[in-house]
Each structure stands twice: as C-alpha cells, then as structure tokens.
Amino acid sequence: MAMEGSAHEAEGAGPAAFGSPEPVADLNWKSDRARRFADGALDLWQEFLDRLAELPVTHGRSDEQVREAVALEVPEEPMGDEALLAYLRDVVLEWSMYPGHPRFMAYISGSGTVPGAVADLLAAAVNMNLGAWRLAPSATEIELHVIRWFAEQFGLPEEAGGLFLSGGAMANFVCLKVARDQKAGWDVRNEGVSAGQPLAFYGSEELHVVSDRAADMLGMGGKAVRKIPVTQDFRMRVDALREAIRGDRARGVRPVAVIASAGTVATGAIDPLEEIAEVCEQEGLWFHVDAAYGGPAILADDLRPLFRGIERADSVAFDPHKWLYTPHSGGCAIVRDAVRLFESFAVAPSYVYTDRQRALSGVDLGVMGPQFSRGFQALKVWVSLLAHGRRAYGQRISHDAALARYMGDRVDARPDMELAVPVSLSICCFRYRPPDLEEGPGTEEYLNRLNERLMMELQLDGRAYCSNAVLSGRFYLRACIVNFRTEAEDVDALLDVAAELGASLHEEMRGGRAGAQPA
C-alpha cells in the first residue's frame, strides 16, 4: 500500500513520473506538408482534366500487366512524397479507365462532378461517422435534408425519409427488407422467414439482378422473385402480374411486393407505374420502384411525365452516382414512411447510450439501415446540387436523352447498323449488320457472334466504349449516355469506330470472300 505522503506526491507529479510514452507523430502530418502533397495531387487532377478527351477511354492492358504495375509491396519505411505522387500519376494516366471520358457510354456509370470530388476530399478530411448524430451532426442533417428533397421530387409525402448507401444493390436491399418486414404477416425480424408461408416478390423479366440477390440475402431465395413477362417494348405486362399473384395465393405463397423498374438496365424501359400502383393497392402489396438509373430524370421537364405513378410508391431506390453524375459511390433508399426503416433496422447495442435531451442529439442514421459506421456520402451530392442548381441538372439530363435519340436516328440512317428497339431514356441498343450479308438460316447466329466479338474489340480499342444487351436472344451493342461531357461528335465517333471494327471482323470471319455467306 502506498504511503499517504507518496500519494500526495504522485498527485503533483508530471507525466514522466508514470513512464508516459514518448509522442509518436509519424502519421500526424502538419498542415504545410498536407498542403504540399494536396497541391501535387491537384496538379495531377488538373492535368487529368485537361487531357481526358485525348486519352483512350481504356488502355486495354491485361490484368497481369496492371497488377505488375500498381500492386507494390508495402514498404517498411515511408515512400517519399515526390515518389508517391509520381506513382499516383502513373496509376491515373497509364493504368486506369475513365468513366468520365466523353466517349464512355457503358454500364450506367456517371462522369463524376468536379464539386463532388472536392466535397469528397473535405468529407474524408473531417471524417465524420454517420452511425450516430453526435458523431456527425452536420453530416446527418445534410443527408436527411438531401433525402427529403429527393423525396419531394418524386412526389412522396412529408413523412418520407431514407438514407444514403453504397449504391443500387444496397438501396434496393434496404427497401425490400422493409417490404418483407411490413408485409410478411408475422414478426419476421425475430422469428425468421421459416416461421410462416413462403413469400414472393414480383418484377419483370428485365428486372435488375440485384433484386434476386436481395431476396437471397433476405432468406427468401432468388426463386422468390417471380419474373413477369414483358411487352414488345420490354415493359412489365400488368395482366401477367395479376395472374402470377393469383396463382401464388392459390398455392399458399404470400405475395409481398411488386418491384417496378423506372429505367431498365438493358433498354431504359419504364414499367407502367400507375397500373402497377393500382394492382398493389388492390392486392395489399408493397409498391417498390427500382429507379437506380432512371430516377434523376424526374428533374428533366420533358422526361418527368414518364414517371407518372412513382408518387404512389412505398419505396424508391436510386443512384446519384449514375444520372446525377456524382462520384462513386452513392445510392439512396427512400421509404414513404421513414418510421418503417426504424422498424426494420433499429437495435440498441449496450455500448451505445445517450440522454438525447442532454446530448442535443438528433436522428441516428445507424438505426435506419444495415450500416453503423459510414462516411459522409451525401456531401458530394449536396455540393454538386448547390454548385450547379436544379435547372442545370434537368437540362443536361434532357440533353443526354436527346443524344440517345440522335444516336437512334443515326443508326436508322446507316446501311450497316440496325436499331434494336426505339430509344428509351438515354439508352440506344443497336448492332452492326454488314450491308452485303445475305439472309439465311444461320444469319442471326452469325450476327450474334459478330457483334459479341465487336463489343470486345471496341472495349479493347479505347477510342470509344460501350457495353451490350441481349434482347429476345439477339446480341446488341448498348450505349447509355449519362455523361455531361458527351456530345453529338462523340456519338458519331462511337458509331464510326463500331462500323470500322465491324467491317474488319466481318472480313475476317467470312474468310475474305466478298459476298460469301458466313458459315
């Protein structure tokens, strides 16, 4: 036991008396070094923006080549700042691909706003954690405000709410979990899905695969997503939906939700939202809209009428990192009544306690979704909206759709191209069809093989970049314009490059015999 005098002496002793550790400040950069390093990164960013249009969309390197160039060993001692910036320059300018390139028209990947990128830097610098309001007061309130603004654009009521997530996969998952919990008919959160009858979701044959994954993650299994036939323009057939619901009820399956697509990934088709809302109301089902791609088009005056009926949705999922052009990643889940999110996700861990009144604490977003720790994703969206304004977004989104229609007209006018379906939103599906190709029993198979190879050659070529869609068994090239840098000359360039490469492949595949019918 310490003597009383010793205790008094210890009270007045300094840290050294207790063997306190020496400071370790290697990771704690001072502001002058941080500024120098950031200036170097900003110089690289400026060079990238200046050179972007002249760079290839992709460098066409193999995975082995990229791995060898970028996967360095972690050094025992620090890499110098200049060496590190040189390495980053190499990564950015030599070993990356560029979704912001004006001739990138694939996979619904936004081009990345400049204000959004700056906002991401600041969000990372402050490093708030949106798991709890007291850890991120301004971030939480901005996120809630942005979500409410989006809900208003969709025509949802004041009590609507939601949160940011990594993207459409998680946004749809969150909405569908709420749907399952609300419509299962028992306490599925505590008792599990096996405690009652089988459950079913309904979506068109063109529904994005993330809904299958959500059903799997929710314990229902991928087969619980009933795929409803589509019309010739790839929209859900409401008569077939009604029939599927009746059939499941007769078999003892409990219908839970209908997932309507507001912009399918293949063609941009929008399901008949008003009619589906009517079915859901009559059948007592949850009406969910997957608007991951198409949702931001609600801001365009000429496109807004296409979304009539979305205001009746129980939930909406959409991705600002797609057609709002913000940097990755950021998806939004919005529920008609925000209370439902708390009912599906709220838990009370023993290590988290606060007297809300004394702590001046607001809403904890960590109990509204699957994540606790989460970064400030809303800031890049909010700063981009403030920097550009609503009108500029509506005009640019409308322009993207006009460019897609322009592409469709150009395809129709060419003797070596064929349009798959009328353009919807900002997606144009087409294929290369050699002018000298004769019709025969093997024609469709040949065109599929030719266009499959053409897509791969296009993606490796680097002058322009698109993806593909398989529609009614036919392989098409697919261009999706969600890029504020793309203009008509870029659309023309994509078609010209596709025709050039297609003609070369056709010559190779038919063995150099002019006019010969391919085998």
C-alpha positions in Angstrom: 0.0 0.0 0.0 1.3 3.5 -0.9 2.1 5.8 2.0 -0.2 8.8 2.3 2.7 11.1 1.6 3.6 9.2 -1.5 0.0 9.6 -2.8 0.2 13.4 -2.3 3.5 13.5 -4.1 2.1 11.4 -7.1 -0.8 13.9 -7.4 1.6 16.7 -8.2 3.9 14.6 -10.4 4.2 15.1 -14.1 3.6 12.5 -16.9 7.3 11.4 -16.8 6.8 10.1 -13.2 4.4 7.5 -14.6 6.6 6.5 -17.5 4.3 8.1 -20.1 5.1 7.0 -23.8 7.0 9.4 -26.0 4.9 11.1 -28.7 4.6 9.2 -32.0 3.7 11.7 -34.7 4.7 10.0 -37.9 1.1 9.8 -39.2 0.2 13.2 -38.0 1.0 15.4 -40.9 1.1 19.2 -40.3 -0.9 21.5 -42.5 2.1 22.7 -44.5 3.0 19.2 -45.6 -0.6 18.3 -46.2 -0.9 21.3 -48.4 2.2 20.5 -50.4 1.0 16.9 -51.0 -2.5 18.0 -51.9 -1.1 20.6 -54.3 0.7 17.8 -56.1 -2.5 15.8 -56.3 -4.4 18.8 -57.6 -1.8 19.4 -60.3 -2.3 15.8 -61.3 -6.1 16.3 -61.3 -5.8 19.4 -63.4 -3.6 17.5 -65.9 -6.1 14.7 -66.0 -9.0 17.0 -66.7 -7.0 18.9 -69.4 -6.0 15.6 -71.1 -9.1 13.5 -70.5 -10.7 13.9 -74.0 -7.4 12.9 -75.7 -6.7 9.9 -73.6 -8.1 6.5 -74.6 -11.2 5.5 -72.7 -9.2 2.5 -71.5 -5.6 1.4 -72.1 -6.5 -2.2 -72.9 -4.0 -3.7 -70.6 -4.3 -7.2 -69.2 -4.9 -8.0 -65.5 -1.3 -9.3 -65.2 0.1 -6.1 -66.7 -1.9 -3.8 -64.4 -1.2 -5.9 -61.3 2.6 -5.8 -62.0 2.5 -2.1 -62.4 0.3 -1.0 -59.5 0.4 -3.7 -56.8 3.6 -2.6 -55.0 5.0 -4.2 -51.8 4.2 -2.2 -48.7 7.5 -0.5 -47.7 9.0 -0.8 -44.3 9.9 2.9 -44.4 7.9 5.7 -45.9 7.9 6.3 -49.7 8.9 9.9 -50.3 6.1 12.4 -51.2 7.5 13.0 -54.7 7.9 9.3 -55.4 4.3 8.7 -54.2 2.9 11.4 -56.4 4.8 10.0 -59.3 3.3 6.6 -58.6 -0.2 8.1 -58.4 0.4 9.9 -61.7 1.2 6.6 -63.3 -1.9 4.9 -61.8 -4.2 7.7 -63.0 -2.8 8.4 -66.5 -1.4 5.0 -67.6 -3.3 2.2 -65.8 -6.9 3.4 -65.3 -10.0 3.6 -67.4 -12.2 6.7 -67.5 -15.9 6.6 -67.0 -15.8 10.4 -67.3 -14.4 10.3 -70.8 -16.8 11.8 -73.4 -16.8 8.6 -75.4 -17.5 6.3 -72.4 -21.1 5.1 -72.9 -21.4 1.9 -71.0 -22.7 0.4 -67.7 -24.7 3.5 -66.5 -21.6 4.9 -64.7 -21.7 8.6 -64.1 -19.0 11.0 -65.2 -18.1 12.5 -61.7 -18.7 16.2 -61.0 -15.8 18.4 -60.0 -17.6 19.9 -57.0 -18.5 16.3 -55.9 -14.8 15.3 -56.0 -13.8 18.3 -53.9 -16.6 17.6 -51.4 -15.3 14.0 -51.1 -11.9 15.3 -50.2 -13.4 17.5 -47.4 -15.7 14.7 -46.2 -12.7 12.4 -45.9 -10.6 15.1 -44.2 -13.2 15.8 -41.5 -14.0 12.0 -41.3 -17.4 12.1 -39.5 -19.1 8.8 -38.8 -22.8 8.9 -39.7 -23.6 5.9 -37.4 -24.8 8.4 -34.8 -25.9 12.0 -34.8 -23.5 13.1 -32.1 -20.6 11.8 -34.2 -21.8 13.6 -37.3 -24.3 16.4 -36.6 -23.9 18.5 -39.7 -23.4 15.4 -41.9 -26.6 13.8 -40.6 -28.7 16.9 -41.0 -27.4 17.4 -44.6 -28.1 13.8 -45.5 -31.6 14.0 -44.1 -32.2 17.2 -45.9 -31.0 15.9 -49.3 -33.1 12.8 -48.9 -36.2 14.9 -48.1 -35.5 17.0 -51.2 -35.3 13.9 -53.4 -38.5 12.5 -51.9 -40.2 15.8 -52.8 -39.0 15.5 -56.4 -40.7 12.1 -56.6 -43.9 13.4 -55.1 -43.7 11.5 -51.9 -45.3 12.8 -48.7 -43.6 14.8 -45.9 -43.2 11.8 -43.7 -41.0 10.1 -46.3 -37.4 9.5 -45.4 -34.3 7.4 -46.1 -30.6 7.3 -46.2 -27.5 7.0 -48.4 -25.9 3.6 -49.1 -23.2 2.3 -51.4 -25.4 2.0 -54.5 -28.5 0.5 -56.1 -27.8 -3.0 -54.8 -27.9 -1.9 -51.1 -30.6 0.7 -51.7 -32.9 -2.0 -53.2 -32.0 -4.4 -50.5 -33.0 -1.9 -47.7 -36.3 -1.1 -49.4 -37.1 -4.8 -50.0 -36.2 -5.7 -46.4 -38.7 -3.1 -45.2 -41.3 -4.5 -47.6 -40.7 -8.1 -46.4 -40.9 -7.0 -42.7 -44.1 -5.0 -43.3 -46.0 -7.5 -45.5 -44.9 -10.9 -44.3 -47.8 -11.2 -41.8 -45.7 -12.2 -38.8 -42.6 -10.9 -36.8 -40.1 -12.0 -39.5 -37.3 -10.0 -37.9 -37.3 -12.1 -34.8 -38.9 -15.4 -36.0 -37.3 -15.6 -39.4 -38.7 -16.4 -42.8 -39.3 -20.1 -41.9 -41.9 -19.2 -39.3 -44.6 -18.6 -42.0 -45.7 -19.3 -45.5 -43.3 -18.8 -48.5 -43.0 -15.2 -49.6 -42.8 -13.7 -53.1 -41.6 -10.6 -54.9 -42.7 -9.7 -58.5 -40.7 -8.0 -61.2 -40.4 -8.0 -64.9 -38.1 -10.3 -66.9 -35.9 -7.2 -67.4 -35.6 -6.6 -63.6 -32.0 -6.0 -62.5 -30.3 -8.9 -60.8 -29.8 -7.0 -57.5 -33.4 -7.9 -56.6 -32.6 -11.6 -56.9 -29.6 -11.0 -54.7 -31.8 -9.1 -52.2 -34.3 -12.0 -52.0 -31.3 -14.3 -51.4 -29.9 -12.1 -48.6 -33.4 -11.8 -47.1 -33.6 -15.6 -46.7 -36.3 -15.9 -49.3 -34.2 -17.4 -52.1 -33.7 -16.0 -55.6 -36.6 -18.0 -56.9 -38.9 -16.0 -54.7 -38.6 -13.2 -57.3 -41.3 -14.0 -59.9 -40.3 -12.8 -63.3 -43.3 -11.3 -65.2 -43.3 -11.4 -69.0 -42.8 -8.1 -70.8 -44.4 -6.4 -73.8 -42.6 -5.8 -77.1 -41.1 -2.6 -75.7 -39.8 -4.5 -72.6 -42.3 -3.2 -70.0 -44.0 -5.4 -67.5 -47.3 -6.9 -68.5 -49.8 -6.0 -65.9 -52.2 -8.8 -66.9 -49.4 -11.3 -66.3 -48.6 -9.7 -63.0 -52.2 -10.1 -61.8 -52.2 -13.7 -63.0 -48.9 -14.5 -61.1 -50.3 -13.0 -57.9 -53.5 -15.1 -58.1 -51.5 -18.2 -58.8 -49.2 -17.8 -55.9 -52.1 -17.1 -53.5 -53.8 -20.3 -54.7 -50.5 -22.3 -54.0 -50.2 -20.9 -50.5 -47.5 -18.4 -51.3 -47.8 -14.9 -49.7 -47.2 -12.1 -52.2 -45.2 -9.3 -50.6 -44.1 -6.7 -53.1 -44.0 -5.7 -56.7 -40.7 -4.2 -58.0 -41.3 -1.9 -60.8 -38.4 -0.7 -63.0 -38.1 3.0 -63.8 -35.4 2.6 -66.4 -34.3 -1.0 -67.0 -30.6 -1.6 -67.4 -30.8 -3.1 -70.8 -33.1 -0.7 -72.7 -34.2 2.1 -70.3 -37.8 0.8 -70.3 -40.1 2.2 -67.6 -42.7 -0.2 -66.3 -46.4 1.1 -66.3 -46.1 2.6 -62.8 -49.6 3.8 -62.4 -51.1 0.5 -63.3 -48.7 -1.4 -61.0 -49.6 1.0 -58.2 -53.2 0.2 -58.7 -52.5 -3.6 -58.5 -50.5 -3.1 -55.3 -53.3 -1.1 -53.7 -55.9 -3.6 -54.7 -53.8 -6.6 -53.6 -52.4 -5.1 -50.4 -48.8 -5.3 -51.7 -45.8 -3.1 -51.2 -45.0 -1.0 -54.3 -41.3 -0.6 -54.7 -39.7 1.3 -57.6 -36.1 0.5 -58.7 -35.2 3.9 -60.2 -31.4 3.3 -59.7 -30.8 4.5 -63.3 -33.8 6.5 -64.4 -34.8 8.2 -61.1 -32.8 11.5 -61.7 -34.7 12.0 -65.0 -37.6 13.2 -62.8 -35.6 16.6 -62.8 -36.0 16.9 -66.6 -39.2 18.7 -67.7 -39.6 16.6 -70.8 -39.0 13.3 -69.1 -40.9 13.8 -65.9 -44.3 12.6 -67.3 -42.7 9.2 -68.0 -42.6 8.6 -64.2 -46.3 9.2 -63.5 -47.3 6.9 -60.7 -44.0 6.9 -58.9 -45.5 9.3 -56.3 -47.6 6.3 -55.1 -44.6 4.2 -54.3 -44.0 2.8 -50.9 -40.2 2.9 -51.5 -37.8 4.2 -54.2 -34.2 3.2 -54.8 -32.0 5.3 -57.0 -28.3 6.1 -57.5 -26.9 9.7 -57.6 -23.7 8.2 -58.9 -25.5 7.3 -62.1 -27.5 10.0 -63.8 -26.8 12.7 -61.2 -23.1 12.3 -62.3 -21.7 12.4 -58.8 -18.5 10.5 -57.9 -18.9 6.9 -56.7 -20.4 5.7 -54.6 -23.8 6.8 -53.5 -27.2 5.2 -53.7 -30.4 6.3 -51.9 -33.2 4.3 -50.3 -36.3 6.3 -49.7 -39.4 4.9 -47.9 -42.8 6.5 -47.9 -42.9 6.5 -44.1 -39.5 6.8 -42.6 -40.7 5.1 -39.4 -40.7 1.8 -41.3 -36.9 2.0 -41.6 -36.6 2.1 -37.8 -38.9 -0.8 -37.5 -36.8 -2.9 -39.8 -33.3 -1.9 -38.6 -33.3 -0.4 -35.1 -31.3 -2.2 -32.5 -30.0 -1.0 -29.1 -26.4 -2.1 -28.5 -25.4 -2.0 -24.9 -22.2 0.1 -25.6 -24.2 3.0 -27.1 -26.0 5.2 -24.6 -27.0 8.8 -24.7 -29.5 11.0 -22.9 -30.8 12.6 -26.1 -32.1 15.7 -24.4 -28.9 16.5 -22.6 -26.7 15.5 -25.6 -28.8 17.6 -28.0 -28.9 14.5 -30.3 -31.0 14.1 -33.4 -31.7 11.1 -35.6 -29.1 8.3 -35.6 -28.9 7.0 -39.1 -27.2 3.9 -37.9 -30.5 2.5 -36.8 -32.2 3.3 -40.1 -30.2 0.9 -42.2 -27.7 -2.0 -42.2 -24.6 0.0 -41.6 -23.4 1.7 -38.4 -20.0 3.2 -39.4 -20.5 5.1 -42.7 -18.9 8.1 -44.4 -20.4 11.4 -45.5 -21.7 10.3 -48.9 -24.4 13.0 -49.2 -21.9 15.9 -49.2 -20.7 15.3 -52.8 -24.3 15.2 -54.0 -25.3 18.2 -52.0 -22.3 20.3 -53.0 -22.9 19.4 -56.7 -26.5 20.4 -56.5 -25.6 23.7 -54.9 -22.8 24.4 -57.3 -24.9 23.7 -60.5 -28.5 24.2 -59.5 -31.6 22.1 -60.3 -32.2 23.7 -63.7 -28.7 22.7 -65.0 -29.3 19.1 -64.0 -32.6 19.0 -65.7 -31.2 20.5 -68.9 -28.2 18.1 -69.0 -30.3 15.0 -68.3 -32.7 16.0 -71.0 -29.7 16.6 -73.3 -28.4 13.1 -72.6 -31.7 11.7 -73.7 -31.7 13.8 -76.8 -28.3 12.5 -77.7 -29.5 8.9 -77.3 -32.4 9.7 -79.7 -29.9 11.3 -82.1 -27.9 8.1 -82.0 -31.0 6.1 -82.8 -31.7 8.3 -85.8 -28.1 7.9 -87.0 -28.3 4.2 -86.6 -31.5 4.1 -88.6 -30.0 6.1 -91.4 -26.9 3.8 -91.8 -27.0 0.8 -94.1 -24.5 -1.1 -91.8 -26.4 -0.6 -88.5 -29.7 -1.9 -87.1 -31.7 -0.4 -84.2 -33.0 -3.0 -81.6 -35.9 -1.0 -80.2 -36.9 2.6 -80.0 -34.7 4.6 -77.8 -35.9 4.9 -74.2 -34.5 7.5 -71.7 -30.8 7.6 -72.6 -30.1 4.1 -73.9 -29.7 3.1 -77.5 -29.3 -0.6 -78.4 -28.0 -1.4 -81.9 -25.9 -3.9 -83.8 -23.6 -3.9 -86.7 -25.1 -5.6 -89.8 -22.8 -5.9 -92.8 -24.6 -4.4 -95.9 -23.6 -7.4 -98.0 -24.9 -10.0 -95.5 -27.4 -12.3 -97.1 -30.4 -13.6 -95.2 -30.2 -17.3 -94.4 -30.8 -19.9 -91.7 -27.5 -19.0 -89.9 -27.8 -15.2 -90.2 -28.9 -14.5 -86.6 -26.3 -16.8 -85.1 -23.6 -15.1 -87.2 -24.8 -11.6 -86.2 -24.7 -12.6 -82.6 -21.1 -13.9 -82.9 -20.0 -10.9 -85.0 -21.4 -8.4 -82.5 -20.1 -10.3 -79.5 -16.6 -10.0 -80.9 -17.2 -6.4 -82.0 -18.1 -5.4 -78.4 -14.9 -7.0 -77.1 -12.8 -5.3 -79.8 -14.5 -1.9 -79.1 -13.7 -2.2 -75.4 -10.1 -3.1 -76.1 -9.7 -0.4 -78.8 -10.0 2.5 -76.5 -11.3 5.1 -78.9 -14.9 4.7 -77.6 -16.6 2.3 -75.2 -20.0 0.7 -74.9 -21.5 -2.4 -73.4 -24.1 -4.9 -74.6 -27.7 -6.1 -74.2 -29.2 -9.5 -75.1 -32.8 -8.8 -76.3 -35.0 -11.7 -77.4 -31.9 -13.8 -77.9 -30.1 -11.3 -80.0 -26.8 -9.7 -79.0 -26.8 -5.9 -79.4 -24.3 -3.2 -78.6 -25.7 -0.8 -76.0 -24.8 2.8 -75.4 -26.0 4.6 -72.3 -25.4 8.3 -72.1 -25.2 9.6 -68.6 -22.2 11.8 -69.1 -22.1 15.6 -69.1 -19.0 15.6 -71.3 -20.6 13.6 -74.2 -21.8 15.5 -77.3 -23.0 14.6 -80.8 -19.5 14.2 -82.2 -18.8 11.5 -79.6 -21.9 9.6 -80.6 -20.8 9.8 -84.2 -17.3 8.6 -83.3 -18.7 5.6 -81.5 -20.8 4.5 -84.5 -17.8 5.1 -86.9 -15.4 3.1 -84.8 -18.0 0.3 -84.4 -18.5 0.2 -88.2 -14.8 0.2 -88.9 -14.1 -2.7 -86.5 -17.2 -4.5 -87.5 -16.3 -4.4 -91.2 -12.8 -5.8 -90.3 -14.2 -8.6 -88.2 -16.8 -9.5 -90.9 -14.0 -9.7 -93.5 -12.0 -12.0 -91.2 -15.0 -14.2 -90.2 -16.1 -14.8 -93.8 -12.6 -15.7 -94.8 -12.0 -12.7 -97.1 -14.6 -13.9 -99.7 -16.6 -11.0 -100.9 -20.3 -11.6 -100.8 -19.8 -15.0 -99.2 -22.5 -16.2 -96.8 -20.8 -16.8 -93.4 -21.0 -20.4 -92.2 
